[in-house]
Amino acid sequence: MNSATSPGRAWLQRAAAAFASTVVLLSLSGPAHADQPLASARLCMGCHSIDKRLVGPSFREVADRYRGEPDAAGTLSEKIIHGSSGAWGPMPMPAQPQVNSKDILTLTNWILGLR
């Protein structure tokens, strides 16, 4: 049997094609869901959603406001850690000091990447 048509090689080619298809499909789902589970786990989704204003602004509104700022990630990080008041109306955002710096960086990069 020729190695180009062996059952093992055919299986490997099918597996590689399936993997590539999965990667493409996941990339098409976009960044909107990339770290929504983390935002949910850190209770962000109780006041924010990706595209609708709840108690606070949507994450897309936040991204639109801060994207392009020289230190947008730093600004958002400070707001997460220390809270803020008056930036989006009368409802203050409570401080979230329990969120670790790695998660804050992941969340701010995710938020700023939303379109």
N, CA, C and O atoms as a printed pandas DataFrame, in Angstrom:
     atom_number atom_name residue_name chain_id  residue_number  x_coord  y_coord  z_coord
0              1         N          MET        A               1    0.850   -1.179    0.000
1              2        CA          MET        A               1    0.000    0.000    0.000
2              3         C          MET        A               1    0.889    1.233    0.000
3              4         O          MET        A               1    1.858    1.295    0.757
4              5         N          ASN        A               2    0.592    2.161   -0.791
5              6        CA          ASN        A               2    1.292    3.417   -0.955
6              7         C          ASN        A               2    1.051    4.282    0.291
7              8         O          ASN        A               2   -0.073    4.341    0.790
8              9         N          SER        A               3    2.102    4.954    0.797
9             10        CA          SER        A               3    1.959    5.739    2.033
10            11         C          SER        A               3    1.033    6.940    1.847
11            12         O          SER        A               3    0.458    7.439    2.814
12            13         N          ALA        A               4    0.890    7.404    0.602
13            14        CA          ALA        A               4    0.015    8.554    0.357
14            15         C          ALA        A               4   -1.452    8.190    0.513
15            16         O          ALA        A               4   -2.284    9.074    0.720
16            17         N          THR        A               5   -1.788    6.904    0.418
17            18        CA          THR        A               5   -3.188    6.505    0.512
18            19         C          THR        A               5   -3.438    5.571    1.685
19            20         O          THR        A               5   -4.504    4.959    1.759
20            21         N          SER        A               6   -2.499    5.445    2.594
21            22        CA          SER        A               6   -2.681    4.539    3.730
22            23         C          SER        A               6   -3.807    5.038    4.628
23            24         O          SER        A               6   -4.062    6.240    4.698
24            25         N          PRO        A               7   -4.486    4.110    5.319
25            26        CA          PRO        A               7   -5.581    4.518    6.208
26            27         C          PRO        A               7   -5.128    5.506    7.279
27            28         O          PRO        A               7   -5.877    6.416    7.637
28            29         N          GLY        A               8   -3.913    5.338    7.793
29            30        CA          GLY        A               8   -3.400    6.251    8.812
30            31         C          GLY        A               8   -3.224    7.657    8.281
31            32         O          GLY        A               8   -3.553    8.632    8.957
32            33         N          ARG        A               9   -2.714    7.758    7.092
33            34        CA          ARG        A               9   -2.496    9.078    6.483
34            35         C          ARG        A               9   -3.843    9.730    6.148
35            36         O          ARG        A               9   -4.007   10.934    6.345
36            37         N          ALA        A              10   -4.788    8.969    5.657
37            38        CA          ALA        A              10   -6.113    9.499    5.335
38            39         C          ALA        A              10   -6.797   10.017    6.612
39            40         O          ALA        A              10   -7.429   11.074    6.604
40            41         N          TRP        A              11   -6.662    9.266    7.688
41            42        CA          TRP        A              11   -7.249    9.697    8.964
42            43         C          TRP        A              11   -6.599   11.006    9.417
43            44         O          TRP        A              11   -7.290   11.926    9.855
44            45         N          LEU        A              12   -5.274   11.089    9.312
45            46        CA          LEU        A              12   -4.554   12.286    9.718
46            47         C          LEU        A              12   -4.998   13.493    8.888
47            48         O          LEU        A              12   -5.158   14.589    9.425
48            49         N          GLN        A              13   -5.195   13.300    7.594
49            50        CA          GLN        A              13   -5.649   14.397    6.742
50            51         C          GLN        A              13   -7.055   14.858    7.138
51            52         O          GLN        A              13   -7.337   16.056    7.169
52            53         N          ARG        A              14   -7.939   13.887    7.441
53            54        CA          ARG        A              14   -9.299   14.250    7.873
54            55         C          ARG        A              14   -9.265   14.981    9.212
55            56         O          ARG        A              14   -9.994   15.951    9.417
56            57         N          ALA        A              15   -8.418   14.510   10.116
57            58        CA          ALA        A              15   -8.310   15.157   11.423
58            59         C          ALA        A              15   -7.776   16.582   11.281
59            60         O          ALA        A              15   -8.265   17.496   11.944
60            61         N          ALA        A              16   -6.779   16.774   10.422
61            62        CA          ALA        A              16   -6.227   18.113   10.202
62            63         C          ALA        A              16   -7.281   19.037    9.594
63            64         O          ALA        A              16   -7.377   20.203    9.976
64            65         N          ALA        A              17   -8.068   18.527    8.655
65            66        CA          ALA        A              17   -9.120   19.329    8.029
66            67         C          ALA        A              17  -10.197   19.696    9.056
67            68         O          ALA        A              17  -10.694   20.823    9.055
68            69         N          ALA        A              18  -10.555   18.760    9.921
69            70        CA          ALA        A              18  -11.560   19.030   10.954
70            71         C          ALA        A              18  -11.045   20.083   11.931
71            72         O          ALA        A              18  -11.788   20.979   12.329
72            73         N          PHE        A              19   -9.779   19.976   12.316
73            74        CA          PHE        A              19   -9.181   20.947   13.223
74            75         C          PHE        A              19   -9.181   22.339   12.586
75            76         O          PHE        A              19   -9.555   23.321   13.228
76            77         N          ALA        A              20   -8.763   22.419   11.324
77            78        CA          ALA        A              20   -8.725   23.702   10.621
78            79         C          ALA        A              20  -10.126   24.306   10.528
79            80         O          ALA        A              20  -10.286   25.516   10.689
80            81         N          SER        A              21  -11.132   23.488   10.274
81            82        CA          SER        A              21  -12.512   23.975   10.199
82            83         C          SER        A              21  -12.963   24.523   11.544
83            84         O          SER        A              21  -13.631   25.555   11.610
84            85         N          THR        A              22  -12.598   23.832   12.610
85            86        CA          THR        A              22  -12.959   24.277   13.956
86            87         C          THR        A              22  -12.318   25.619   14.265
87            88         O          THR        A              22  -12.975   26.509   14.804
88            89         N          VAL        A              23  -11.050   25.775   13.931
89            90        CA          VAL        A              23  -10.348   27.039   14.171
90            91         C          VAL        A              23  -11.019   28.167   13.403
91            92         O          VAL        A              23  -11.217   29.252   13.950
92            93         N          VAL        A              24  -11.370   27.930   12.156
93            94        CA          VAL        A              24  -12.029   28.958   11.352
94            95         C          VAL        A              24  -13.372   29.324   11.963
95            96         O          VAL        A              24  -13.686   30.508   12.088
96            97         N          LEU        A              25  -14.169   28.338   12.346
97            98        CA          LEU        A              25  -15.479   28.620   12.930
98            99         C          LEU        A              25  -15.356   29.397   14.231
99           100         O          LEU        A              25  -16.133   30.319   14.477
100          101         N          LEU        A              26  -14.389   29.036   15.065
101          102        CA          LEU        A              26  -14.192   29.761   16.314
102          103         C          LEU        A              26  -13.759   31.192   16.051
103          104         O          LEU        A              26  -14.187   32.107   16.755
104          105         N          SER        A              27  -12.926   31.394   15.058
105          106        CA          SER        A              27  -12.484   32.753   14.765
106          107         C          SER        A              27  -13.623   33.585   14.198
107          108         O          SER        A              27  -13.648   34.800   14.395
108          109         N          LEU        A              28  -14.562   32.965   13.501
109          110        CA          LEU        A              28  -15.703   33.692   12.958
110          111         C          LEU        A              28  -16.689   34.095   14.044
111          112         O          LEU        A              28  -17.471   35.027   13.859
112          113         N          SER        A              29  -16.656   33.396   15.178
113          114        CA          SER        A              29  -17.565   33.761   16.256
114          115         C          SER        A              29  -17.176   35.101   16.858
115          116         O          SER        A              29  -17.968   35.713   17.574
116          117         N          GLY        A              30  -15.962   35.563   16.574
117          118        CA          GLY        A              30  -15.528   36.901   16.934
118          119         C          GLY        A              30  -15.180   37.053   18.393
119          120         O          GLY        A              30  -15.368   36.140   19.197
120          121         N          PRO        A              31  -14.664   38.234   18.721
121          122        CA          PRO        A              31  -14.218   38.475   20.076
122          123         C          PRO        A              31  -15.352   38.705   21.063
123          124         O          PRO        A              31  -15.110   38.719   22.270
124          125         N          ALA        A              32  -16.568   38.883   20.595
125          126        CA          ALA        A              32  -17.661   39.178   21.506
126          127         C          ALA        A              32  -17.829   38.116   22.582
127          128         O          ALA        A              32  -18.253   38.428   23.695
128          129         N          HIS        A              33  -17.509   36.888   22.273
129          130        CA          HIS        A              33  -17.662   35.826   23.254
130          131         C          HIS        A              33  -16.332   35.329   23.790
131          132         O          HIS        A              33  -16.295   34.389   24.584
132          133         N          ALA        A              34  -15.234   35.953   23.363
133          134        CA          ALA        A              34  -13.901   35.478   23.737
134          135         C          ALA        A              34  -13.704   35.451   25.243
135          136         O          ALA        A              34  -13.132   34.491   25.759
136          137         N          ASP        A              35  -14.153   36.458   25.958
137          138        CA          ASP        A              35  -14.000   36.469   27.401
138          139         C          ASP        A              35  -15.278   36.816   28.145
139          140         O          ASP        A              35  -15.239   37.299   29.277
140          141         N          GLN        A              36  -16.395   36.570   27.509
141          142        CA          GLN        A              36  -17.667   36.744   28.198
142          143         C          GLN        A              36  -17.769   35.804   29.398
143          144         O          GLN        A              36  -18.312   36.203   30.427
144          145         N          PRO        A              37  -17.265   34.567   29.305
145          146        CA          PRO        A              37  -17.304   33.708   30.499
146          147         C          PRO        A              37  -16.508   34.300   31.672
147          148         O          PRO        A              37  -16.931   34.184   32.822
148          149         N          LEU        A              38  -15.378   34.924   31.394
149          150        CA          LEU        A              38  -14.606   35.562   32.461
150          151         C          LEU        A              38  -15.379   36.747   33.031
151          152         O          LEU        A              38  -15.423   36.931   34.248
152          153         N          ALA        A              39  -15.984   37.545   32.168
153          154        CA          ALA        A              39  -16.786   38.678   32.633
154          155         C          ALA        A              39  -17.954   38.190   33.485
155          156         O          ALA        A              39  -18.319   38.832   34.469
156          157         N          SER        A              40  -18.531   37.071   33.112
157          158        CA          SER        A              40  -19.619   36.497   33.910
158          159         C          SER        A              40  -19.100   36.001   35.254
159          160         O          SER        A              40  -19.722   36.223   36.293
160          161         N          ALA        A              41  -17.964   35.333   35.222
161          162        CA          ALA        A              41  -17.386   34.788   36.455
162          163         C          ALA        A              41  -17.000   35.899   37.432
163          164         O          ALA        A              41  -17.063   35.704   38.646
164          165         N          ARG        A              42  -16.604   37.050   36.917
165          166        CA          ARG        A              42  -16.202   38.176   37.768
166          167         C          ARG        A              42  -17.380   39.107   38.058
167          168         O          ARG        A              42  -17.199   40.197   38.601
168          169         N          LEU        A              43  -18.579   38.671   37.693
169          170        CA          LEU        A              43  -19.850   39.349   37.971
170          171         C          LEU        A              43  -20.053   40.658   37.196
171          172         O          LEU        A              43  -20.946   41.438   37.529
172          173         N          CYS        A              44  -19.245   40.899   36.180
173          174        CA          CYS        A              44  -19.396   42.108   35.353
174          175         C          CYS        A              44  -20.752   42.117   34.643
175          176         O          CYS        A              44  -21.372   43.167   34.474
176          177         N          MET        A              45  -21.200   40.926   34.231
177          178        CA          MET        A              45  -22.409   40.837   33.418
178          179         C          MET        A              45  -23.675   41.138   34.226
179          180         O          MET        A              45  -24.761   41.228   33.652
180          181         N          GLY        A              46  -23.552   41.294   35.542
181          182        CA          GLY        A              46  -24.697   41.695   36.348
182          183         C          GLY        A              46  -25.116   43.135   36.076
183          184         O          GLY        A              46  -26.285   43.489   36.229
184          185         N          CYS        A              47  -24.152   43.965   35.671
185          186        CA          CYS        A              47  -24.428   45.381   35.397
186          187         C          CYS        A              47  -24.175   45.785   33.947
187          188         O          CYS        A              47  -24.681   46.810   33.489
188          189         N          HIS        A              48  -23.404   44.996   33.234
189          190        CA          HIS        A              48  -23.037   45.322   31.854
190          191         C          HIS        A              48  -23.426   44.173   30.932
191          192         O          HIS        A              48  -23.505   43.020   31.356
192          193         N          SER        A              49  -23.665   44.499   29.683
193          194        CA          SER        A              49  -23.802   43.460   28.664
194          195         C          SER        A              49  -22.907   43.879   27.510
195          196         O          SER        A              49  -22.326   44.965   27.526
196          197         N          ILE        A              50  -22.801   43.032   26.529
197          198        CA          ILE        A              50  -21.929   43.355   25.406
198          199         C          ILE        A              50  -22.477   44.516   24.593
199          200         O          ILE        A              50  -21.731   45.423   24.224
200          201         N          ASP        A              51  -23.779   44.494   24.312
201          202        CA          ASP        A              51  -24.311   45.498   23.386
202          203         C          ASP        A              51  -25.547   46.243   23.857
203          204         O          ASP        A              51  -26.166   46.959   23.069
204          205         N          LYS        A              52  -25.923   46.095   25.121
205          206        CA          LYS        A              52  -27.089   46.805   25.647
206          207         C          LYS        A              52  -26.738   47.437   26.981
207          208         O          LYS        A              52  -26.032   46.846   27.799
208          209         N          ARG        A              53  -27.233   48.627   27.187
209          210        CA          ARG        A              53  -27.042   49.297   28.474
210          211         C          ARG        A              53  -27.930   48.605   29.512
211          212         O          ARG        A              53  -29.127   48.417   29.290
212          213         N          LEU        A              54  -27.340   48.233   30.628
213          214        CA          LEU        A              54  -28.111   47.673   31.745
214          215         C          LEU        A              54  -28.028   48.696   32.877
215          216         O          LEU        A              54  -28.497   49.824   32.726
216          217         N          VAL        A              55  -27.440   48.315   34.000
217          218        CA          VAL        A              55  -27.189   49.263   35.083
218          219         C          VAL        A              55  -26.091   50.231   34.644
219          220         O          VAL        A              55  -26.163   51.436   34.884
220          221         N          GLY        A              56  -25.078   49.667   33.995
221          222        CA          GLY        A              56  -23.976   50.458   33.451
222          223         C          GLY        A              56  -23.975   50.387   31.937
223          224         O          GLY        A              56  -24.844   49.753   31.338
224          225         N          PRO        A              57  -23.003   51.034   31.318
225          226        CA          PRO        A              57  -22.942   51.048   29.860
226          227         C          PRO        A              57  -22.618   49.663   29.297
227          228         O          PRO        A              57  -22.076   48.805   29.995
228          229         N          SER        A              58  -22.959   49.464   28.032
229          230        CA          SER        A              58  -22.572   48.209   27.382
230          231         C          SER        A              58  -21.062   48.222   27.194
231          232         O          SER        A              58  -20.442   49.285   27.161
232          233         N          PHE        A              59  -20.477   47.043   27.071
233          234        CA          PHE        A              59  -19.038   46.970   26.844
234          235         C          PHE        A              59  -18.654   47.614   25.516
235          236         O          PHE        A              59  -17.560   48.164   25.394
236          237         N          ARG        A              60  -19.532   47.553   24.524
237          238        CA          ARG        A              60  -19.239   48.210   23.244
238          239         C          ARG        A              60  -19.204   49.736   23.413
239          240         O          ARG        A              60  -18.369   50.407   22.806
240          241         N          GLU        A              61  -20.107   50.285   24.236
241          242        CA          GLU        A              61  -20.070   51.725   24.514
242          243         C          GLU        A              61  -18.754   52.104   25.181
243          244         O          GLU        A              61  -18.147   53.123   24.850
244          245         N          VAL        A              62  -18.323   51.276   26.122
245          246        CA          VAL        A              62  -17.055   51.528   26.817
246          247         C          VAL        A              62  -15.905   51.495   25.808
247          248         O          VAL        A              62  -15.044   52.376   25.804
248          249         N          ALA        A              63  -15.903   50.476   24.960
249          250        CA          ALA        A              63  -14.839   50.346   23.956
250          251         C          ALA        A              63  -14.823   51.561   23.037
251          252         O          ALA        A              63  -13.756   52.097   22.738
252          253         N          ASP        A              64  -15.995   52.000   22.588
253          254        CA          ASP        A              64  -16.071   53.149   21.689
254          255         C          ASP        A              64  -15.536   54.416   22.353
255          256         O          ASP        A              64  -14.872   55.229   21.710
256          257         N          ARG        A              65  -15.827   54.576   23.630
257          258        CA          ARG        A              65  -15.379   55.788   24.325
258          259         C          ARG        A              65  -13.871   55.797   24.559
259          260         O          ARG        A              65  -13.224   56.831   24.394
260          261         N          TYR        A              66  -13.310   54.657   24.940
261          262        CA          TYR        A              66  -11.912   54.641   25.376
262          263         C          TYR        A              66  -10.918   54.168   24.321
263          264         O          TYR        A              66   -9.723   54.440   24.435
264          265         N          ARG        A              67  -11.389   53.471   23.305
265          266        CA          ARG        A              67  -10.476   52.996   22.265
266          267         C          ARG        A              67   -9.768   54.194   21.639
267          268         O          ARG        A              67  -10.401   55.205   21.334
268          269         N          GLY        A              68   -8.482   54.079   21.454
269          270        CA          GLY        A              68   -7.723   55.175   20.874
270          271         C          GLY        A              68   -7.069   56.070   21.904
271          272         O          GLY        A              68   -6.159   56.832   21.578
272          273         N          GLU        A              69   -7.526   55.987   23.157
273          274        CA          GLU        A              69   -6.854   56.723   24.226
274          275         C          GLU        A              69   -5.470   56.128   24.425
275          276         O          GLU        A              69   -5.304   54.913   24.323
276          277         N          PRO        A              70   -4.475   56.959   24.706
277          278        CA          PRO        A              70   -3.113   56.433   24.866
278          279         C          PRO        A              70   -2.996   55.331   25.919
279          280         O          PRO        A              70   -2.263   54.364   25.709
280          281         N          ASP        A              71   -3.700   55.453   27.045
281          282        CA          ASP        A              71   -3.617   54.426   28.082
282          283         C          ASP        A              71   -5.014   53.914   28.431
283          284         O          ASP        A              71   -5.401   53.869   29.599
284          285         N          ALA        A              72   -5.752   53.534   27.406
285          286        CA          ALA        A              72   -7.138   53.085   27.620
286          287         C          ALA        A              72   -7.204   51.892   28.559
287          288         O          ALA        A              72   -8.061   51.855   29.442
288          289         N          ALA        A              73   -6.313   50.908   28.388
289          290        CA          ALA        A              73   -6.343   49.724   29.253
290          291         C          ALA        A              73   -6.056   50.117   30.699
291          292         O          ALA        A              73   -6.669   49.583   31.624
292          293         N          GLY        A              74   -5.133   51.043   30.893
293          294        CA          GLY        A              74   -4.821   51.505   32.245
294          295         C          GLY        A              74   -5.993   52.243   32.871
295          296         O          GLY        A              74   -6.297   52.055   34.049
296          297         N          THR        A              75   -6.651   53.084   32.078
297          298        CA          THR        A              75   -7.811   53.828   32.561
298          299         C          THR        A              75   -8.919   52.874   32.988
299          300         O          THR        A              75   -9.492   53.021   34.067
300          301         N          LEU        A              76   -9.220   51.895   32.134
301          302        CA          LEU        A              76  -10.278   50.933   32.473
302          303         C          LEU        A              76   -9.879   50.078   33.671
303          304         O          LEU        A              76  -10.716   49.771   34.520
304          305         N          SER        A              77   -8.620   49.698   33.742
305          306        CA          SER        A              77   -8.145   48.901   34.884
306          307         C          SER        A              77   -8.376   49.643   36.194
307          308         O          SER        A              77   -8.849   49.066   37.172
308          309         N          GLU        A              78   -8.036   50.932   36.200
309          310        CA          GLU        A              78   -8.236   51.745   37.403
310          311         C          GLU        A              78   -9.713   51.819   37.780
311          312         O          GLU        A              78  -10.063   51.770   38.959
312          313         N          LYS        A              79  -10.576   51.939   36.772
313          314        CA          LYS        A              79  -12.015   52.015   37.040
314          315         C          LYS        A              79  -12.541   50.690   37.609
315          316         O          LYS        A              79  -13.423   50.684   38.467
316          317         N          ILE        A              80  -11.998   49.579   37.129
317          318        CA          ILE        A              80  -12.411   48.278   37.656
318          319         C          ILE        A              80  -11.950   48.138   39.105
319          320         O          ILE        A              80  -12.736   47.762   39.974
320          321         N          ILE        A              81  -10.698   48.435   39.364
321          322        CA          ILE        A              81  -10.127   48.244   40.701
322          323         C          ILE        A              81  -10.739   49.201   41.728
323          324         O          ILE        A              81  -11.126   48.787   42.820
324          325         N          HIS        A              82  -10.825   50.504   41.360
325          326        CA          HIS        A              82  -11.217   51.524   42.329
326          327         C          HIS        A              82  -12.655   51.998   42.185
327          328         O          HIS        A              82  -13.150   52.740   43.034
328          329         N          GLY        A              83  -13.336   51.575   41.114
329          330        CA          GLY        A              83  -14.682   52.055   40.864
330          331         C          GLY        A              83  -14.641   53.439   40.221
331          332         O          GLY        A              83  -13.571   54.025   40.051
332          333         N          SER        A              84  -15.797   53.944   39.874
333          334        CA          SER        A              84  -15.863   55.296   39.297
334          335         C          SER        A              84  -17.260   55.853   39.514
335          336         O          SER        A              84  -18.205   55.128   39.822
336          337         N          SER        A              85  -17.355   57.145   39.344
337          338        CA          SER        A              85  -18.631   57.809   39.546
338          339         C          SER        A              85  -18.765   58.946   38.549
339          340         O          SER        A              85  -17.818   59.702   38.333
340          341         N          GLY        A              86  -19.934   59.070   37.942
341          342        CA          GLY        A              86  -20.223   60.191   37.065
342          343         C          GLY        A              86  -19.800   60.040   35.619
343          344         O          GLY        A              86  -20.188   60.862   34.789
344          345         N          ALA        A              87  -19.024   59.032   35.285
345          346        CA          ALA        A              87  -18.551   58.876   33.905
346          347         C          ALA        A              87  -19.670   58.490   32.947
347          348         O          ALA        A              87  -19.624   58.835   31.766
348          349         N          TRP        A              88  -20.682   57.772   33.450
349          350        CA          TRP        A              88  -21.762   57.277   32.594
350          351         C          TRP        A              88  -23.137   57.642   33.160
351          352         O          TRP        A              88  -24.133   56.996   32.835
352          353         N          GLY        A              89  -23.193   58.654   33.989
353          354        CA          GLY        A              89  -24.459   59.035   34.600
354          355         C          GLY        A              89  -24.355   58.936   36.116
355          356         O          GLY        A              89  -23.260   58.805   36.664
356          357         N          PRO        A              90  -25.493   58.998   36.785
357          358        CA          PRO        A              90  -25.470   59.064   38.242
358          359         C          PRO        A              90  -25.126   57.746   38.964
359          360         O          PRO        A              90  -24.722   57.768   40.126
360          361         N          MET        A              91  -25.282   56.621   38.289
361          362        CA          MET        A              91  -25.040   55.335   38.957
362          363         C          MET        A              91  -23.532   55.068   39.048
363          364         O          MET        A              91  -22.869   54.951   38.017
364          365         N          PRO        A              92  -22.983   54.972   40.262
365          366        CA          PRO        A              92  -21.543   54.699   40.392
366          367         C          PRO        A              92  -21.227   53.234   40.101
367          368         O          PRO        A              92  -22.059   52.347   40.288
368          369         N          MET        A              93  -20.014   53.012   39.644
369          370        CA          MET        A              93  -19.521   51.637   39.495
370          371         C          MET        A              93  -18.744   51.313   40.756
371          372         O          MET        A              93  -17.783   52.008   41.084
372          373         N          PRO        A              94  -19.143   50.266   41.472
373          374        CA          PRO        A              94  -18.411   49.928   42.693
374          375         C          PRO        A              94  -17.018   49.374   42.384
375          376         O          PRO        A              94  -16.791   48.774   41.333
376          377         N          ALA        A              95  -16.113   49.585   43.303
377          378        CA          ALA        A              95  -14.754   49.052   43.178
378          379         C          ALA        A              95  -14.796   47.525   43.151
379          380         O          ALA        A              95  -15.643   46.904   43.794
380          381         N          GLN        A              96  -13.881   46.938   42.405
381          382        CA          GLN        A              96  -13.783   45.481   42.284
382          383         C          GLN        A              96  -12.350   45.033   42.630
383          384         O          GLN        A              96  -11.682   44.436   41.786
384          385         N          PRO        A              97  -11.873   45.307   43.838
385          386        CA          PRO        A              97  -10.479   44.990   44.178
386          387         C          PRO        A              97  -10.185   43.494   44.223
387          388         O          PRO        A              97   -9.018   43.099   44.232
388          389         N          GLN        A              98  -11.208   42.662   44.251
389          390        CA          GLN        A              98  -11.008   41.214   44.300
390          391         C          GLN        A              98  -10.611   40.623   42.942
391          392         O          GLN        A              98  -10.159   39.480   42.875
392          393         N          VAL        A              99  -10.775   41.389   41.867
393          394        CA          VAL        A              99  -10.418   40.895   40.536
394          395         C          VAL        A              99   -8.907   41.027   40.375
395          396         O          VAL        A              99   -8.355   42.119   40.513
396          397         N          ASN        A             100   -8.244   39.914   40.084
397          398        CA          ASN        A             100   -6.779   39.937   40.002
398          399         C          ASN        A             100   -6.296   40.653   38.738
399          400         O          ASN        A             100   -7.047   40.820   37.777
400          401         N          SER        A             101   -5.038   41.068   38.761
401          402        CA          SER        A             101   -4.494   41.890   37.675
402          403         C          SER        A             101   -4.487   41.162   36.332
403          404         O          SER        A             101   -4.678   41.791   35.291
404          405         N          LYS        A             102   -4.269   39.854   36.342
405          406        CA          LYS        A             102   -4.291   39.094   35.079
406          407         C          LYS        A             102   -5.691   39.139   34.460
407          408         O          LYS        A             102   -5.834   39.359   33.258
408          409         N          ASP        A             103   -6.713   38.931   35.278
409          410        CA          ASP        A             103   -8.091   38.975   34.779
410          411         C          ASP        A             103   -8.474   40.379   34.324
411          412         O          ASP        A             103   -9.182   40.538   33.329
412          413         N          ILE        A             104   -8.011   41.395   35.045
413          414        CA          ILE        A             104   -8.304   42.773   34.649
414          415         C          ILE        A             104   -7.696   43.064   33.278
415          416         O          ILE        A             104   -8.347   43.668   32.426
416          417         N          LEU        A             105   -6.465   42.641   33.065
417          418        CA          LEU        A             105   -5.819   42.861   31.769
418          419         C          LEU        A             105   -6.577   42.130   30.660
419          420         O          LEU        A             105   -6.800   42.684   29.583
420          421         N          THR        A             106   -6.968   40.891   30.926
421          422        CA          THR        A             106   -7.731   40.123   29.941
422          423         C          THR        A             106   -9.055   40.810   29.631
423          424         O          THR        A             106   -9.430   40.942   28.466
424          425         N          LEU        A             107   -9.761   41.246   30.664
425          426        CA          LEU        A             107  -11.059   41.900   30.470
426          427         C          LEU        A             107  -10.931   43.225   29.730
427          428         O          LEU        A             107  -11.708   43.500   28.815
428          429         N          THR        A             108   -9.959   44.047   30.116
429          430        CA          THR        A             108   -9.826   45.344   29.446
430          431         C          THR        A             108   -9.446   45.169   27.979
431          432         O          THR        A             108   -9.961   45.883   27.119
432          433         N          ASN        A             109   -8.561   44.238   27.688
433          434        CA          ASN        A             109   -8.193   43.994   26.284
434          435         C          ASN        A             109   -9.382   43.469   25.491
435          436         O          ASN        A             109   -9.573   43.846   24.335
436          437         N          TRP        A             110  -10.176   42.606   26.102
437          438        CA          TRP        A             110  -11.376   42.080   25.449
438          439         C          TRP        A             110  -12.366   43.200   25.173
439          440         O          TRP        A             110  -12.884   43.321   24.063
440          441         N          ILE        A             111  -12.628   44.023   26.192
441          442        CA          ILE        A             111  -13.588   45.113   26.035
442          443         C          ILE        A             111  -13.132   46.071   24.931
443          444         O          ILE        A             111  -13.917   46.436   24.056
444          445         N          LEU        A             112  -11.872   46.470   24.978
445          446        CA          LEU        A             112  -11.358   47.423   23.980
446          447         C          LEU        A             112  -11.340   46.838   22.574
447          448         O          LEU        A             112  -11.318   47.583   21.594
448          449         N          GLY        A             113  -11.347   45.516   22.465
449          450        CA          GLY        A             113  -11.364   44.868   21.155
450          451         C          GLY        A             113  -12.745   44.704   20.556
451          452         O          GLY        A             113  -12.878   44.310   19.397
452          453         N          LEU        A             114  -13.777   45.003   21.334
453          454        CA          LEU        A             114  -15.150   44.866   20.820
454          455         C          LEU        A             114  -15.452   45.965   19.812
455          456         O          LEU        A             114  -15.052   47.117   19.981
456          457         N          ARG        A             115  -16.161   45.586   18.770
457          458        CA          ARG        A             115  -16.547   46.558   17.724
458          459         C          ARG        A             115  -18.046   46.578   17.592
459          460         O          ARG        A             115  -18.584   47.323   16.772
